[in-house]
Amino acid sequence: MIERGKISIAICDNGCGAEGETDDVRNRHGSITQSHLPEGWKFLRIAGEDLHLCPACVPVDGALFADRREAFEARYADFGCGLLPEICISLGMPLAIGRQWAAEIDKQQRRVA
């Protein structure tokens, strides 16, 4: 038996706090097999992490969290990789993107050295 029309809440992973109702399809065990996000919302999978973005947070130019890049680079230069999770939390961004940016910074520093 498949249940349709169950409602869940999607919370924007950009840190803006937006919420939207999803329309879920569940199997007989209650596990979600499909979930339809509200109109305009985007689902992205980055480095194994699932992100839900509301329409206001969907990037126009395709660069996720680009407005936080400069602050991330400054904090990463000060604190290093040991505090990467705390840096990402303080900026309201997913750890997967922080790891990606940190790898880019480290790669660039190795080229310069």
PADRENPA-942106 format. One record per atom (N, C-alpha, C): x, y, z; residue in one letter. Coordinates in steps of 0.1 Angstrom, whole numbers, padded with zeros to 4 digits, always signed. Each point is the difference from the previous one (the first is absolute). Layout:
! residues N
XYZA
...
! end
This chain:
! residues 113
+0008-0012+0000M
-0008+0012+0000M
+0009+0012+0000M
-0003+0010-0009I
+0007+0012-0001I
-0009+0011+0005I
+0005+0008+0009E
-0008+0012+0005E
+0005+0012-0008E
-0009+0008-0005R
+0003+0012-0007R
-0006+0012+0008R
+0006+0011-0002G
-0006+0013+0006G
+0005+0002+0015G
+0009-0007+0005K
+0005+0003+0013K
+0009+0013-0001K
-0001+0007+0010I
+0007+0013+0000I
+0012+0000+0010I
+0012+0005-0005S
+0012+0002+0008S
+0003+0015-0002S
+0009+0004+0009I
+0005+0014-0001I
+0014+0000-0005I
+0003+0008-0011A
+0013+0002-0005A
+0006+0013+0006A
+0012+0000+0005I
+0006+0012+0006I
+0012+0003-0009I
+0001+0013-0003C
+0010+0004-0009C
+0014-0001+0007C
+0010-0006-0007D
+0013-0003+0005D
+0009+0011-0001D
-0004+0012-0005N
+0008+0011-0002N
+0001+0009+0013N
-0008-0004+0010G
+0001+0008+0012G
-0010+0011+0001G
-0009+0001-0010C
-0010+0011+0001C
-0012-0003+0008C
-0002-0013+0003G
-0011-0005+0008G
-0013-0002-0007G
-0001+0001-0013A
-0012-0001-0007A
-0005-0015+0001A
-0013-0002+0000E
-0006-0013+0001E
-0010-0001-0011E
-0002-0012-0005G
-0010-0003-0010G
-0005-0014+0002G
-0012-0003-0005E
-0006-0013+0002E
+0003-0009-0012E
+0004-0012+0002T
+0003-0009-0011T
-0012-0010-0001T
-0002-0006-0011D
-0010-0010-0003D
+0008-0013-0001D
-0002-0009+0010D
+0008-0012+0001D
-0008-0012-0005D
+0007-0010-0006V
-0005-0013-0003V
+0007-0010+0009V
-0007-0008+0008R
+0007-0009+0009R
-0005-0014-0003R
+0010-0010+0002N
-0004-0014-0002N
-0007-0005+0012N
-0003-0013+0000R
-0008-0006+0011R
+0007+0000+0014R
+0013+0002-0001H
+0008+0000+0013H
+0001+0014+0005H
-0005+0010-0007G
+0001+0014+0004G
+0012+0008-0005G
+0009-0007-0008S
+0011+0007-0005S
-0004+0008-0012S
+0007+0012-0001I
-0003+0009-0011I
+0006-0006-0013I
-0008-0002-0010T
+0006-0004-0013T
+0001+0011-0010T
-0008+0010+0001Q
+0000+0013-0008Q
-0004+0011+0009Q
+0006+0012-0003S
-0004+0012+0007S
+0000+0011-0010S
-0011+0007-0001H
-0001+0011-0010H
+0001+0013+0008H
+0011+0008-0003L
+0002+0013+0007L
-0010+0010-0005L
-0002+0011+0008P
-0009+0010-0004P
+0006+0007-0013P
-0009+0007-0007E
+0004+0006-0013E
+0012+0010+0002E
+0010-0001-0008G
+0011+0009+0000G
+0012-0005+0009G
-0003-0010+0008W
+0011-0005+0009W
+0009-0009-0008W
+0012-0001+0003K
+0010-0009-0006K
+0006-0010+0009K
+0003-0012-0005F
+0006-0010+0008F
+0014-0003-0007F
+0010+0001+0008L
+0014-0002-0005L
+0007-0010+0009L
+0008-0008-0006R
+0009-0009+0008R
+0014+0003-0003R
+0007+0005+0010I
+0014+0004-0001I
+0008-0008+0010I
+0010-0007-0005A
+0009-0009+0008A
-0008-0009+0009A
-0011-0005-0005G
-0008-0010+0009G
-0009+0007+0009G
-0001+0013+0001E
-0008+0007+0009E
-0012+0006-0008E
-0012-0002+0005D
-0013+0004-0007D
-0003+0014+0005D
-0002+0009-0010L
-0003+0014+0003L
-0014+0004-0006L
-0008+0007+0008H
-0013+0005-0005H
+0001+0015+0000H
-0002+0007-0011L
+0001+0014-0001L
-0013+0006-0004L
-0004+0011+0007C
-0013+0007-0003C
+0002+0009-0012C
-0010+0005-0006P
+0002+0008-0012P
+0008+0012+0002P
+0000+0006+0012A
+0007+0012+0003A
+0015-0003+0001A
+0004-0012+0003C
+0014-0004+0002C
+0006-0007-0012C
-0008-0003-0010V
+0005-0007-0012V
+0010+0010-0007V
+0012-0004-0002P
+0010+0009-0006P
-0004+0003-0015P
+0001+0012-0004V
-0002+0004-0014V
+0011-0004-0009V
+0012+0002+0005D
+0012-0003-0008D
+0006-0014+0002D
-0007-0008+0008G
+0004-0014+0002G
+0010-0002+0011G
+0005+0011+0007A
+0010-0002+0010A
-0007+0000+0014A
-0001-0011+0006L
-0006-0001+0013L
+0008+0007+0011L
-0007+0007+0008F
+0006+0007+0012F
+0012+0009-0004F
+0000+0005-0012A
+0011+0009-0005A
+0001+0012+0009A
-0011+0005+0006D
+0001+0012+0008D
+0008-0003+0013D
+0003-0012+0003R
+0007-0004+0013R
+0014-0004-0003R
+0004+0000-0012R
+0013-0006-0004R
+0012+0008+0007R
-0001+0014-0001E
+0010+0008+0005E
+0002-0002+0015E
-0011+0000+0008A
+0000-0002+0014A
+0006-0014+0003A
-0004-0010-0008F
+0005-0014+0002F
+0015+0000-0001F
+0005+0006-0011E
+0015+0000-0002E
+0007+0007+0011E
-0005+0011+0005A
+0007+0007+0011A
+0000-0009+0013A
-0011-0006+0003R
+0000-0008+0012R
+0008-0013-0002R
+0000-0006-0012Y
+0008-0012-0002Y
+0015+0004+0001Y
+0004+0012-0005A
+0014+0004+0001A
+0004+0002+0015A
-0009+0005+0008D
+0002+0002+0014D
+0001-0013+0009D
-0010-0009-0003F
-0002-0011+0009F
+0004-0014-0006F
+0001-0001-0013G
+0004-0012-0006G
-0011-0011-0001G
+0004-0011-0004C
-0010-0011-0003C
-0005-0006+0013C
+0007+0001+0011G
-0005-0006+0013G
-0013+0006+0004G
-0004+0012-0003L
-0012+0006+0004L
-0010+0001-0012L
+0002-0008-0011L
-0009+0001-0011L
-0014-0001+0003L
-0005-0010+0008P
-0014-0001+0003P
-0005+0013+0007P
+0007+0005+0009E
-0004+0012+0007E
-0001+0013-0009E
+0010+0000-0009I
+0000+0011-0010I
-0013+0000-0009I
-0003-0012-0004C
-0012-0002-0009C
-0013+0003+0008C
-0001-0004+0013I
-0012+0002+0008I
-0001+0015+0002I
+0011+0007+0003S
-0001+0014+0003S
-0004+0008-0012S
+0003-0005-0012L
-0004+0007-0013L
-0014-0005-0005L
-0005-0010+0006G
-0013-0005-0004G
+0000-0007-0013G
+0011-0008-0002M
+0001-0007-0013M
+0003-0015+0002M
-0003-0008-0009P
+0002-0015+0002P
+0015-0003+0000P
+0003-0010+0008L
+0014-0005+0001L
+0006-0005-0013L
-0008-0006-0008A
+0005-0005-0013A
+0005+0011-0009A
-0006+0012+0000I
+0005+0011-0008I
+0013+0006+0007I
+0000+0000+0013G
+0012+0004+0007G
+0012-0009-0003G
-0002-0013-0001R
+0010-0009-0003R
+0005+0002-0014R
-0009+0003-0009Q
+0003+0002-0014Q
+0009+0013-0001Q
-0004+0010+0006W
+0007+0013+0000W
+0014-0002+0006W
+0001-0007+0011A
+0013-0002+0007A
+0009-0008-0009A
-0005-0010-0007A
+0009-0007-0009A
+0005+0009-0011A
-0009+0009-0005E
+0005+0009-0011E
+0011+0010+0006E
-0002+0005+0012I
+0010+0009+0006I
+0013-0008+0002I
-0001-0012+0005D
+0013-0008+0003D
+0007-0003-0013D
-0008-0003-0011K
+0006-0003-0013K
+0007+0012-0005K
-0006+0012+0001Q
+0005+0012-0005Q
+0013+0004+0008Q
+0000-0003+0013Q
+0012+0003+0008Q
+0012-0009-0004Q
-0003-0012-0003R
+0010-0010-0004R
+0007+0005-0013R
-0009+0005-0009R
+0006+0005-0013R
+0009+0011+0002R
-0003+0009+0009V
+0007+0013+0002V
+0014-0004+0007V
-0001-0010+0009A
+0012-0003+0008A
+0011-0007-0008A
! end
